[in-house]
């Protein structure tokens, strides 16, 4: 048996290794991007699957609103809701008791009229993302939901409307919301 002759010069071993390393890195980055884009979330949402509307990345609030933390941590999911949809907003309706206990505590503070732990609590929520139904400026107010382990306000908020008669919760800094029923 004879070995067929090779065409061209053989690649140096170092060049083959570098090619393999680059290919593995590119495949890893593609897999990471597909995973992030495919899931539509960073895993930190505290709302049930299908609870909100489309994901929109722009932050909202007023000029004094702090930005979302870069170290978001997952919180207890708001499950066990009624499973129905709010007819005005199209958002999933969940019960207050299904929200994280910190969100329930924030709603209790709103009911009492404060005092609130953050100076930004009670400010007008701008609804710039348009996830909530359109209403005149000043109709919505936002309140911080403490996130254990966060050094800043974190991503979770209670947003109220109609003089605090309507309650909405976001676990991902305004990208998605659920309507809260008592």
Backbone torsions as a table, in degrees:
resi	resn	phi	psi	omega
1	UNK	NA	137.6	178.7
2	UNK	-114.1	151.1	179.2
3	UNK	-87.8	129.7	-179.8
4	UNK	-64.8	144.7	179.4
5	UNK	-70.0	146.6	178.5
6	UNK	-86.4	149.4	176.7
7	UNK	-103.9	126.4	-179.9
8	UNK	84.7	168.9	-178.7
9	UNK	-79.5	143.9	177.5
10	UNK	-66.9	147.5	178.2
11	UNK	-72.1	142.0	174.0
12	UNK	-65.5	147.6	-177.4
13	UNK	-57.7	-40.0	-179.7
14	UNK	-62.5	-37.3	179.6
15	UNK	-69.4	-39.3	177.1
16	UNK	-63.4	-42.5	179.5
17	UNK	-63.4	-44.4	179.5
18	UNK	-63.3	-39.5	178.7
19	UNK	-63.1	-43.1	179.2
20	UNK	-64.3	-43.3	-179.9
21	UNK	-62.6	-45.1	179.3
22	UNK	-63.2	-42.9	-180.0
23	UNK	-62.5	-42.1	179.2
24	UNK	-64.9	-43.1	178.1
25	UNK	-62.1	-44.0	179.6
26	UNK	-63.2	-45.1	178.1
27	UNK	-62.2	-39.0	178.3
28	UNK	-64.3	-43.6	177.6
29	UNK	-63.9	-41.2	178.1
30	UNK	-62.6	-44.3	179.1
31	UNK	-62.2	-41.0	178.5
32	UNK	-63.0	-46.8	179.0
33	UNK	-62.8	-42.0	178.3
34	UNK	-63.1	-40.1	178.5
35	UNK	-64.5	-42.6	-179.9
36	UNK	-70.1	-46.3	-179.1
37	UNK	-69.9	-39.9	-178.2
38	UNK	-66.1	-34.9	-178.7
39	UNK	-81.7	-26.6	179.1
40	UNK	73.1	8.4	-177.2
41	UNK	-155.3	163.0	175.4
42	UNK	-94.3	8.6	179.6
43	UNK	85.1	1.2	-175.5
44	UNK	-96.3	0.9	-178.7
45	UNK	-63.2	141.1	176.7
46	UNK	-110.5	28.7	177.6
47	UNK	-119.8	154.4	-178.5
48	UNK	-68.5	159.0	178.4
49	UNK	-58.6	137.0	179.5
50	UNK	75.1	12.5	-174.2
51	UNK	-77.3	-34.5	-173.7
52	UNK	-103.9	-161.9	175.8
53	UNK	-107.5	-151.7	-176.7
54	UNK	-65.7	152.5	179.2
55	UNK	-82.7	127.5	179.5
56	UNK	-131.6	118.5	-168.9
57	UNK	-77.2	-16.2	-174.0
58	UNK	-69.0	133.4	177.6
59	UNK	-71.4	163.6	-179.7
60	UNK	-130.0	-168.2	179.3
61	UNK	104.8	-160.2	-178.9
62	UNK	-109.6	178.7	-175.3
63	UNK	-58.1	-29.7	-177.5
64	UNK	-87.7	2.5	-176.5
65	UNK	-76.3	131.9	177.9
66	UNK	-71.1	154.3	178.8
67	UNK	-79.8	164.1	-179.3
68	UNK	-66.8	151.0	179.6
69	UNK	-69.9	147.2	176.5
70	UNK	-84.3	-6.9	178.9
71	UNK	-119.0	74.1	-179.5
72	UNK	-78.8	141.2	178.5
73	UNK	-119.4	143.7	178.3
74	UNK	-66.1	151.6	176.9
75	UNK	-127.3	175.6	-178.5
76	UNK	-60.0	129.5	-178.2
77	UNK	-69.8	147.7	177.3
78	UNK	-89.4	85.1	178.9
79	UNK	-108.6	-171.3	176.9
80	UNK	64.2	25.6	175.7
81	UNK	-77.0	-177.2	-178.4
82	UNK	-72.1	-19.5	179.7
83	UNK	80.4	-3.2	179.8
84	UNK	-86.6	172.3	177.9
85	UNK	-112.5	141.9	175.7
86	UNK	-71.6	126.3	-176.0
87	UNK	-65.0	-31.2	-178.8
88	UNK	-77.1	-44.9	-173.6
89	UNK	-97.8	-22.9	-174.3
90	UNK	78.6	1.2	-179.3
91	UNK	-77.6	153.3	174.7
92	UNK	-66.8	141.6	178.7
93	UNK	-99.8	129.7	176.4
94	UNK	-126.2	158.9	178.7
95	UNK	-82.6	152.1	177.3
96	UNK	-56.6	-40.8	-179.3
97	UNK	-65.2	-16.0	179.4
98	UNK	-88.0	-9.7	178.4
99	UNK	-76.0	160.9	173.8
100	UNK	-56.0	147.9	-175.8
101	UNK	-59.7	-28.8	177.1
102	UNK	-66.9	-35.1	176.9
103	UNK	-68.9	-39.8	177.0
104	UNK	-62.1	-39.3	178.5
105	UNK	-66.1	-37.3	178.1
106	UNK	-65.1	-42.2	177.2
107	UNK	-61.6	-39.6	177.7
108	UNK	-62.1	-39.6	177.0
109	UNK	-63.9	-41.2	178.2
110	UNK	-61.6	-43.8	179.8
111	UNK	-60.3	-36.2	-179.4
112	UNK	-84.1	-11.0	-177.8
113	UNK	82.0	19.8	178.0
114	UNK	103.8	-167.4	3.7
115	UNK	-74.2	148.9	-177.1
116	UNK	-101.4	145.1	-175.6
117	UNK	-74.6	-18.1	-177.1
118	UNK	-122.7	141.6	-178.6
119	UNK	-65.4	-22.8	179.5
120	UNK	-80.0	-11.8	-179.4
121	UNK	-66.3	134.6	-179.9
122	UNK	90.5	-1.0	179.0
123	UNK	-75.4	162.5	177.7
124	UNK	-64.8	131.1	174.6
125	UNK	-92.1	124.2	-173.4
126	UNK	-77.9	-18.5	-178.4
127	UNK	51.3	39.2	-178.8
128	UNK	-63.4	-27.7	179.6
129	UNK	-72.6	-23.1	-179.2
130	UNK	74.7	16.5	179.9
131	UNK	-71.5	-38.1	178.0
132	UNK	-87.2	159.3	179.0
133	UNK	-57.8	145.9	-179.5
134	UNK	-70.8	130.3	176.1
135	UNK	-144.8	163.0	179.5
136	UNK	-60.4	151.6	177.8
137	UNK	-54.8	135.7	-179.6
138	UNK	98.7	-10.0	-179.1
139	UNK	-71.4	-34.1	-179.3
140	UNK	-103.2	144.6	172.5
141	UNK	-126.2	149.7	179.0
142	UNK	-120.2	149.4	-179.0
143	UNK	-138.7	139.5	-179.4
144	UNK	-74.6	135.9	170.2
145	UNK	-104.4	116.7	-178.9
146	UNK	-57.9	140.9	178.1
147	UNK	-118.3	114.3	-179.7
148	UNK	-53.5	134.1	178.3
149	UNK	89.5	-10.7	179.4
150	UNK	-81.5	143.5	175.8
151	UNK	-93.8	-14.6	177.5
152	UNK	-121.5	-160.6	-176.0
153	UNK	-68.3	-21.5	179.8
154	UNK	74.0	-177.0	-173.1
155	UNK	-92.4	-9.5	-171.1
156	UNK	-90.6	137.7	-179.5
157	UNK	-143.2	150.8	163.5
158	UNK	-102.8	130.2	174.7
159	UNK	-118.7	129.5	179.2
160	UNK	-113.4	155.9	177.3
161	UNK	-139.4	165.7	177.1
162	UNK	57.0	53.8	-179.3
163	UNK	55.0	45.5	176.1
164	UNK	71.2	12.5	178.2
165	UNK	-82.4	-22.9	175.8
166	UNK	-110.5	139.4	-177.0
167	UNK	-126.4	134.7	176.2
168	UNK	-129.1	150.9	178.9
169	UNK	-128.2	137.1	172.0
170	UNK	-127.5	133.3	176.4
171	UNK	-103.3	-0.2	-173.8
172	UNK	-132.6	38.1	175.2
173	UNK	54.4	56.9	169.9
174	UNK	80.1	0.6	179.8
175	UNK	-71.1	-40.3	178.3
176	UNK	-137.3	155.3	179.3
177	UNK	-137.0	158.6	164.5
178	UNK	-123.6	151.3	173.5
179	UNK	-87.7	136.2	-175.3
180	UNK	-106.4	129.2	174.1
181	UNK	-109.0	151.7	-179.7
182	UNK	-89.3	NA	NA
